[in-house]
Amino acid sequence: MTTRERLREQGEAMRARLFGSPSGSAPAEHTPSGFHDFLSETEFGIVWCRPGLALPERMICTLAALASVQRPSALHRYVGAALNIGLDALAIQEVLIQIGIYAGFTASEEALITAAQVFAERNVSVPAQAPRDDSLETLTIRGNEMLRALHREAGDKGYASPDNPVTGALYPVAIQYGYGEIWFRPGLTHRQRVLCSVASFTALRLENQTKKFGQAALNLGATRAEVIEAVIQTAPFSGFAPALNALAVLSDVLRPA
Protein backbone atom coordinates (compact mmCIF):
# COMPACT_ATOMS: atom_id res chain seq x y z
CA MET A 1 0.00 0.00 0.00
CA THR A 2 1.26 3.49 -0.88
CA THR A 3 1.93 5.54 2.25
CA ARG A 4 1.29 9.22 2.68
CA GLU A 5 5.03 9.70 3.05
CA ARG A 6 5.57 8.05 -0.32
CA LEU A 7 2.86 10.21 -1.91
CA ARG A 8 4.52 13.29 -0.45
CA GLU A 9 7.89 12.29 -1.86
CA GLN A 10 6.31 11.62 -5.24
CA GLY A 11 4.56 14.96 -5.10
CA GLU A 12 7.72 16.85 -4.22
CA ALA A 13 9.45 15.25 -7.20
CA MET A 14 6.59 16.31 -9.47
CA ARG A 15 6.70 19.85 -8.08
CA ALA A 16 10.39 20.00 -8.91
CA ARG A 17 9.76 18.67 -12.41
CA LEU A 18 7.06 21.26 -13.08
CA PHE A 19 8.45 24.31 -11.29
CA GLY A 20 12.16 23.69 -10.90
CA SER A 21 11.98 23.20 -7.12
CA PRO A 22 9.67 21.41 -4.67
CA SER A 23 8.40 24.77 -3.35
CA GLY A 24 8.00 26.43 -6.73
CA SER A 25 4.25 25.97 -7.17
CA ALA A 26 3.38 28.84 -4.82
CA PRO A 27 5.21 31.49 -2.81
CA ALA A 28 6.38 29.79 0.38
CA GLU A 29 5.43 32.74 2.59
CA HIS A 30 1.79 32.37 1.60
CA THR A 31 1.54 28.59 2.01
CA PRO A 32 1.48 27.11 5.54
CA SER A 33 3.69 24.03 5.83
CA GLY A 34 0.76 21.73 6.57
CA PHE A 35 -1.09 22.86 3.46
CA HIS A 36 2.08 22.52 1.41
CA ASP A 37 2.33 18.88 2.47
CA PHE A 38 -1.36 18.34 1.80
CA LEU A 39 -0.94 19.60 -1.76
CA SER A 40 2.19 17.53 -2.22
CA GLU A 41 0.16 14.42 -1.46
CA THR A 42 -3.10 15.20 -3.23
CA GLU A 43 -2.49 17.55 -6.14
CA PHE A 44 1.06 16.57 -7.04
CA GLY A 45 1.54 13.10 -5.57
CA ILE A 46 -1.81 11.71 -6.71
CA VAL A 47 -3.46 13.76 -9.47
CA TRP A 48 -0.39 14.83 -11.46
CA CYS A 49 1.14 11.34 -11.17
CA ARG A 50 -1.86 9.31 -12.27
CA PRO A 51 -1.46 7.10 -15.34
CA GLY A 52 -3.69 7.40 -18.38
CA LEU A 53 -2.83 10.87 -19.68
CA ALA A 54 0.54 12.19 -20.85
CA LEU A 55 2.08 15.09 -18.96
CA PRO A 56 1.67 17.67 -21.80
CA GLU A 57 -2.06 16.87 -22.03
CA ARG A 58 -2.37 17.13 -18.25
CA MET A 59 -0.85 20.58 -18.53
CA ILE A 60 -3.24 21.54 -21.32
CA CYS A 61 -6.18 20.54 -19.11
CA THR A 62 -4.70 22.46 -16.18
CA LEU A 63 -4.27 25.65 -18.22
CA ALA A 64 -7.80 25.24 -19.59
CA ALA A 65 -9.29 24.94 -16.11
CA LEU A 66 -7.33 27.86 -14.64
CA ALA A 67 -8.10 30.14 -17.58
CA SER A 68 -11.78 29.17 -17.60
CA VAL A 69 -12.28 30.04 -13.93
CA GLN A 70 -9.89 33.00 -14.27
CA ARG A 71 -7.15 32.40 -11.72
CA PRO A 72 -4.41 34.71 -13.07
CA SER A 73 -1.86 34.22 -10.28
CA ALA A 74 -1.99 30.43 -10.54
CA LEU A 75 -2.12 30.64 -14.32
CA HIS A 76 1.09 32.67 -14.28
CA ARG A 77 2.86 29.89 -12.37
CA TYR A 78 1.48 27.12 -14.56
CA VAL A 79 2.35 28.85 -17.83
CA GLY A 80 5.90 28.80 -16.52
CA ALA A 81 5.52 25.13 -15.64
CA ALA A 82 4.16 24.41 -19.11
CA LEU A 83 7.30 25.90 -20.63
CA ASN A 84 9.42 23.87 -18.20
CA ILE A 85 7.99 20.57 -19.42
CA GLY A 86 8.40 21.51 -23.09
CA LEU A 87 4.98 22.85 -24.11
CA ASP A 88 5.73 25.63 -26.57
CA ALA A 89 4.38 29.16 -26.42
CA LEU A 90 2.09 28.69 -29.41
CA ALA A 91 0.40 25.66 -27.85
CA ILE A 92 -0.07 27.57 -24.59
CA GLN A 93 -1.65 30.50 -26.41
CA GLU A 94 -3.97 28.19 -28.31
CA VAL A 95 -5.29 26.61 -25.13
CA LEU A 96 -6.08 30.09 -23.83
CA ILE A 97 -7.82 31.00 -27.08
CA GLN A 98 -9.78 27.72 -27.18
CA ILE A 99 -11.35 28.27 -23.76
CA GLY A 100 -12.77 31.57 -24.96
CA ILE A 101 -15.47 29.72 -26.88
CA TYR A 102 -16.75 28.39 -23.56
CA ALA A 103 -15.74 30.94 -20.90
CA GLY A 104 -15.89 34.08 -23.02
CA PHE A 105 -13.22 35.80 -25.06
CA THR A 106 -12.60 38.30 -22.28
CA ALA A 107 -11.34 35.29 -20.29
CA SER A 108 -9.03 34.50 -23.19
CA GLU A 109 -7.78 38.09 -23.32
CA GLU A 110 -7.00 38.13 -19.61
CA ALA A 111 -5.28 34.75 -19.80
CA LEU A 112 -3.23 35.76 -22.85
CA ILE A 113 -2.02 38.86 -21.00
CA THR A 114 -0.84 36.65 -18.15
CA ALA A 115 0.90 34.28 -20.58
CA ALA A 116 2.58 37.20 -22.37
CA GLN A 117 4.02 38.36 -19.05
CA VAL A 118 5.56 34.92 -18.49
CA PHE A 119 6.93 34.80 -22.04
CA ALA A 120 8.52 38.20 -21.55
CA GLU A 121 10.06 37.17 -18.22
CA ARG A 122 11.49 34.04 -19.85
CA ASN A 123 12.50 35.82 -23.07
CA VAL A 124 10.32 33.40 -25.03
CA SER A 125 9.21 34.53 -28.46
CA VAL A 126 6.01 33.42 -30.13
CA PRO A 127 6.26 32.94 -33.89
CA ALA A 128 4.09 35.30 -35.92
CA GLN A 129 1.15 33.66 -37.65
CA ALA A 130 -0.05 34.34 -41.14
CA PRO A 131 -3.32 36.26 -41.41
CA ARG A 132 -6.39 34.05 -41.34
CA ASP A 133 -8.76 35.37 -43.95
CA ASP A 134 -10.80 32.40 -45.14
CA SER A 135 -14.25 33.38 -46.36
CA LEU A 136 -17.32 32.98 -44.17
CA GLU A 137 -18.54 30.33 -46.60
CA THR A 138 -15.32 28.36 -46.03
CA LEU A 139 -15.69 28.71 -42.27
CA THR A 140 -19.24 27.41 -42.49
CA ILE A 141 -18.27 24.38 -44.57
CA ARG A 142 -15.26 23.60 -42.41
CA GLY A 143 -17.22 24.17 -39.21
CA ASN A 144 -19.97 21.78 -40.25
CA GLU A 145 -17.37 19.16 -41.14
CA MET A 146 -15.75 19.54 -37.72
CA LEU A 147 -19.17 19.41 -36.07
CA ARG A 148 -19.88 16.06 -37.73
CA ALA A 149 -16.44 14.69 -36.85
CA LEU A 150 -16.92 15.61 -33.21
CA HIS A 151 -20.57 14.87 -32.62
CA ARG A 152 -21.71 12.68 -35.53
CA GLU A 153 -25.49 12.12 -35.39
CA ALA A 154 -25.74 14.33 -32.28
CA GLY A 155 -24.31 17.29 -34.18
CA ASP A 156 -27.70 18.78 -34.98
CA LYS A 157 -29.47 18.00 -31.71
CA GLY A 158 -30.46 20.30 -28.86
CA TYR A 159 -29.26 23.89 -29.20
CA ALA A 160 -27.42 22.85 -32.38
CA SER A 161 -30.67 22.03 -34.16
CA PRO A 162 -30.90 24.02 -37.40
CA ASP A 163 -34.69 24.13 -36.96
CA ASN A 164 -34.54 26.03 -33.68
CA PRO A 165 -35.14 29.72 -34.51
CA VAL A 166 -34.11 30.87 -31.03
CA THR A 167 -30.68 29.21 -30.72
CA GLY A 168 -30.30 29.69 -34.47
CA ALA A 169 -29.76 33.39 -33.82
CA LEU A 170 -26.33 32.54 -32.33
CA TYR A 171 -25.31 29.00 -33.22
CA PRO A 172 -24.26 29.67 -36.84
CA VAL A 173 -21.59 32.01 -35.48
CA ALA A 174 -20.37 29.19 -33.22
CA ILE A 175 -20.14 26.91 -36.23
CA GLN A 176 -18.17 29.44 -38.25
CA TYR A 177 -15.80 30.83 -35.63
CA GLY A 178 -15.78 28.09 -33.03
CA TYR A 179 -15.68 24.93 -35.09
CA GLY A 180 -14.61 26.42 -38.43
CA GLU A 181 -11.91 28.85 -37.30
CA ILE A 182 -10.56 28.14 -33.82
CA TRP A 183 -10.51 24.36 -34.16
CA PHE A 184 -8.33 24.74 -37.27
CA ARG A 185 -5.75 27.12 -35.85
CA PRO A 186 -2.19 25.73 -35.68
CA GLY A 187 -0.57 24.85 -32.38
CA LEU A 188 -2.80 22.06 -31.06
CA THR A 189 -4.09 18.83 -32.53
CA HIS A 190 -7.83 18.20 -32.67
CA ARG A 191 -7.40 15.54 -30.01
CA GLN A 192 -5.67 18.04 -27.70
CA ARG A 193 -8.38 20.60 -28.39
CA VAL A 194 -11.17 18.22 -27.47
CA LEU A 195 -9.45 17.33 -24.18
CA CYS A 196 -9.06 21.06 -23.57
CA SER A 197 -12.80 21.41 -24.17
CA VAL A 198 -13.65 18.62 -21.72
CA ALA A 199 -11.49 20.25 -19.05
CA SER A 200 -12.97 23.69 -19.67
CA PHE A 201 -16.57 22.47 -19.51
CA THR A 202 -15.79 20.58 -16.31
CA ALA A 203 -14.28 23.69 -14.72
CA LEU A 204 -17.27 25.78 -15.80
CA ARG A 205 -19.73 23.16 -14.46
CA LEU A 206 -21.40 22.80 -17.85
CA GLU A 207 -22.41 19.19 -17.47
CA ASN A 208 -24.42 18.77 -20.70
CA GLN A 209 -21.48 20.02 -22.73
CA THR A 210 -19.05 17.88 -20.73
CA LYS A 211 -21.06 14.78 -21.64
CA LYS A 212 -21.32 15.82 -25.29
CA PHE A 213 -17.61 16.53 -25.62
CA GLY A 214 -16.65 13.42 -23.68
CA GLN A 215 -18.27 11.44 -26.46
CA ALA A 216 -16.66 13.75 -29.03
CA ALA A 217 -13.24 12.98 -27.55
CA LEU A 218 -13.87 9.26 -28.09
CA ASN A 219 -15.02 10.03 -31.63
CA LEU A 220 -11.68 11.74 -32.30
CA GLY A 221 -9.67 8.80 -31.01
CA ALA A 222 -9.07 9.70 -27.36
CA THR A 223 -9.26 6.76 -25.00
CA ARG A 224 -11.76 6.31 -22.21
CA ALA A 225 -8.90 6.71 -19.71
CA GLU A 226 -7.78 9.98 -21.31
CA VAL A 227 -11.25 11.50 -21.02
CA ILE A 228 -11.55 10.45 -17.38
CA GLU A 229 -8.10 11.85 -16.62
CA ALA A 230 -8.86 15.14 -18.41
CA VAL A 231 -11.71 15.61 -15.94
CA ILE A 232 -9.75 14.46 -12.88
CA GLN A 233 -6.89 16.81 -13.75
CA THR A 234 -9.17 19.82 -13.24
CA ALA A 235 -10.06 18.87 -9.66
CA PRO A 236 -7.22 20.71 -7.85
CA PHE A 237 -7.82 23.85 -9.92
CA SER A 238 -11.59 24.24 -10.24
CA GLY A 239 -12.87 21.86 -7.60
CA PHE A 240 -13.31 18.18 -6.81
CA ALA A 241 -17.10 18.53 -6.71
CA PRO A 242 -17.39 19.79 -10.33
CA ALA A 243 -15.01 17.03 -11.42
CA LEU A 244 -17.06 14.37 -9.66
CA ASN A 245 -20.26 15.76 -11.16
CA ALA A 246 -18.66 15.67 -14.61
CA LEU A 247 -17.54 12.07 -14.13
CA ALA A 248 -21.07 11.17 -13.04
CA VAL A 249 -22.63 12.60 -16.20
CA LEU A 250 -19.94 10.92 -18.30
CA SER A 251 -20.62 7.52 -16.75
CA ASP A 252 -22.98 6.37 -19.52
CA VAL A 253 -20.60 7.56 -22.22
CA LEU A 254 -17.48 6.05 -20.69
CA ARG A 255 -18.79 2.86 -19.10
CA PRO A 256 -17.11 -0.13 -20.77
CA ALA A 257 -19.43 -2.08 -23.07
C-alpha positions in Angstrom: 0.0 0.0 0.0 1.3 3.5 -0.9 1.9 5.5 2.2 1.3 9.2 2.7 5.0 9.7 3.0 5.6 8.0 -0.3 2.9 10.2 -1.9 4.5 13.3 -0.4 7.9 12.3 -1.9 6.3 11.6 -5.2 4.6 15.0 -5.1 7.7 16.8 -4.2 9.5 15.2 -7.2 6.6 16.3 -9.5 6.7 19.9 -8.1 10.4 20.0 -8.9 9.8 18.7 -12.4 7.1 21.3 -13.1 8.5 24.3 -11.3 12.2 23.7 -10.9 12.0 23.2 -7.1 9.7 21.4 -4.7 8.4 24.8 -3.3 8.0 26.4 -6.7 4.3 26.0 -7.2 3.4 28.8 -4.8 5.2 31.5 -2.8 6.4 29.8 0.4 5.4 32.7 2.6 1.8 32.4 1.6 1.5 28.6 2.0 1.5 27.1 5.5 3.7 24.0 5.8 0.8 21.7 6.6 -1.1 22.9 3.5 2.1 22.5 1.4 2.3 18.9 2.5 -1.4 18.3 1.8 -0.9 19.6 -1.8 2.2 17.5 -2.2 0.2 14.4 -1.5 -3.1 15.2 -3.2 -2.5 17.6 -6.1 1.1 16.6 -7.0 1.5 13.1 -5.6 -1.8 11.7 -6.7 -3.5 13.8 -9.5 -0.4 14.8 -11.5 1.1 11.3 -11.2 -1.9 9.3 -12.3 -1.5 7.1 -15.3 -3.7 7.4 -18.4 -2.8 10.9 -19.7 0.5 12.2 -20.9 2.1 15.1 -19.0 1.7 17.7 -21.8 -2.1 16.9 -22.0 -2.4 17.1 -18.2 -0.9 20.6 -18.5 -3.2 21.5 -21.3 -6.2 20.5 -19.1 -4.7 22.5 -16.2 -4.3 25.6 -18.2 -7.8 25.2 -19.6 -9.3 24.9 -16.1 -7.3 27.9 -14.6 -8.1 30.1 -17.6 -11.8 29.2 -17.6 -12.3 30.0 -13.9 -9.9 33.0 -14.3 -7.2 32.4 -11.7 -4.4 34.7 -13.1 -1.9 34.2 -10.3 -2.0 30.4 -10.5 -2.1 30.6 -14.3 1.1 32.7 -14.3 2.9 29.9 -12.4 1.5 27.1 -14.6 2.3 28.9 -17.8 5.9 28.8 -16.5 5.5 25.1 -15.6 4.2 24.4 -19.1 7.3 25.9 -20.6 9.4 23.9 -18.2 8.0 20.6 -19.4 8.4 21.5 -23.1 5.0 22.9 -24.1 5.7 25.6 -26.6 4.4 29.2 -26.4 2.1 28.7 -29.4 0.4 25.7 -27.9 -0.1 27.6 -24.6 -1.6 30.5 -26.4 -4.0 28.2 -28.3 -5.3 26.6 -25.1 -6.1 30.1 -23.8 -7.8 31.0 -27.1 -9.8 27.7 -27.2 -11.3 28.3 -23.8 -12.8 31.6 -25.0 -15.5 29.7 -26.9 -16.7 28.4 -23.6 -15.7 30.9 -20.9 -15.9 34.1 -23.0 -13.2 35.8 -25.1 -12.6 38.3 -22.3 -11.3 35.3 -20.3 -9.0 34.5 -23.2 -7.8 38.1 -23.3 -7.0 38.1 -19.6 -5.3 34.8 -19.8 -3.2 35.8 -22.9 -2.0 38.9 -21.0 -0.8 36.6 -18.2 0.9 34.3 -20.6 2.6 37.2 -22.4 4.0 38.4 -19.0 5.6 34.9 -18.5 6.9 34.8 -22.0 8.5 38.2 -21.5 10.1 37.2 -18.2 11.5 34.0 -19.9 12.5 35.8 -23.1 10.3 33.4 -25.0 9.2 34.5 -28.5 6.0 33.4 -30.1 6.3 32.9 -33.9 4.1 35.3 -35.9 1.2 33.7 -37.6 -0.1 34.3 -41.1 -3.3 36.3 -41.4 -6.4 34.0 -41.3 -8.8 35.4 -44.0 -10.8 32.4 -45.1 -14.2 33.4 -46.4 -17.3 33.0 -44.2 -18.5 30.3 -46.6 -15.3 28.4 -46.0 -15.7 28.7 -42.3 -19.2 27.4 -42.5 -18.3 24.4 -44.6 -15.3 23.6 -42.4 -17.2 24.2 -39.2 -20.0 21.8 -40.2 -17.4 19.2 -41.1 -15.8 19.5 -37.7 -19.2 19.4 -36.1 -19.9 16.1 -37.7 -16.4 14.7 -36.9 -16.9 15.6 -33.2 -20.6 14.9 -32.6 -21.7 12.7 -35.5 -25.5 12.1 -35.4 -25.7 14.3 -32.3 -24.3 17.3 -34.2 -27.7 18.8 -35.0 -29.5 18.0 -31.7 -30.5 20.3 -28.9 -29.3 23.9 -29.2 -27.4 22.8 -32.4 -30.7 22.0 -34.2 -30.9 24.0 -37.4 -34.7 24.1 -37.0 -34.5 26.0 -33.7 -35.1 29.7 -34.5 -34.1 30.9 -31.0 -30.7 29.2 -30.7 -30.3 29.7 -34.5 -29.8 33.4 -33.8 -26.3 32.5 -32.3 -25.3 29.0 -33.2 -24.3 29.7 -36.8 -21.6 32.0 -35.5 -20.4 29.2 -33.2 -20.1 26.9 -36.2 -18.2 29.4 -38.2 -15.8 30.8 -35.6 -15.8 28.1 -33.0 -15.7 24.9 -35.1 -14.6 26.4 -38.4 -11.9 28.8 -37.3 -10.6 28.1 -33.8 -10.5 24.4 -34.2 -8.3 24.7 -37.3 -5.7 27.1 -35.8 -2.2 25.7 -35.7 -0.6 24.8 -32.4 -2.8 22.1 -31.1 -4.1 18.8 -32.5 -7.8 18.2 -32.7 -7.4 15.5 -30.0 -5.7 18.0 -27.7 -8.4 20.6 -28.4 -11.2 18.2 -27.5 -9.4 17.3 -24.2 -9.1 21.1 -23.6 -12.8 21.4 -24.2 -13.6 18.6 -21.7 -11.5 20.3 -19.1 -13.0 23.7 -19.7 -16.6 22.5 -19.5 -15.8 20.6 -16.3 -14.3 23.7 -14.7 -17.3 25.8 -15.8 -19.7 23.2 -14.5 -21.4 22.8 -17.9 -22.4 19.2 -17.5 -24.4 18.8 -20.7 -21.5 20.0 -22.7 -19.1 17.9 -20.7 -21.1 14.8 -21.6 -21.3 15.8 -25.3 -17.6 16.5 -25.6 -16.6 13.4 -23.7 -18.3 11.4 -26.5 -16.7 13.7 -29.0 -13.2 13.0 -27.6 -13.9 9.3 -28.1 -15.0 10.0 -31.6 -11.7 11.7 -32.3 -9.7 8.8 -31.0 -9.1 9.7 -27.4 -9.3 6.8 -25.0 -11.8 6.3 -22.2 -8.9 6.7 -19.7 -7.8 10.0 -21.3 -11.3 11.5 -21.0 -11.5 10.4 -17.4 -8.1 11.8 -16.6 -8.9 15.1 -18.4 -11.7 15.6 -15.9 -9.7 14.5 -12.9 -6.9 16.8 -13.8 -9.2 19.8 -13.2 -10.1 18.9 -9.7 -7.2 20.7 -7.8 -7.8 23.8 -9.9 -11.6 24.2 -10.2 -12.9 21.9 -7.6 -13.3 18.2 -6.8 -17.1 18.5 -6.7 -17.4 19.8 -10.3 -15.0 17.0 -11.4 -17.1 14.4 -9.7 -20.3 15.8 -11.2 -18.7 15.7 -14.6 -17.5 12.1 -14.1 -21.1 11.2 -13.0 -22.6 12.6 -16.2 -19.9 10.9 -18.3 -20.6 7.5 -16.8 -23.0 6.4 -19.5 -20.6 7.6 -22.2 -17.5 6.1 -20.7 -18.8 2.9 -19.1 -17.1 -0.1 -20.8 -19.4 -2.1 -23.1 
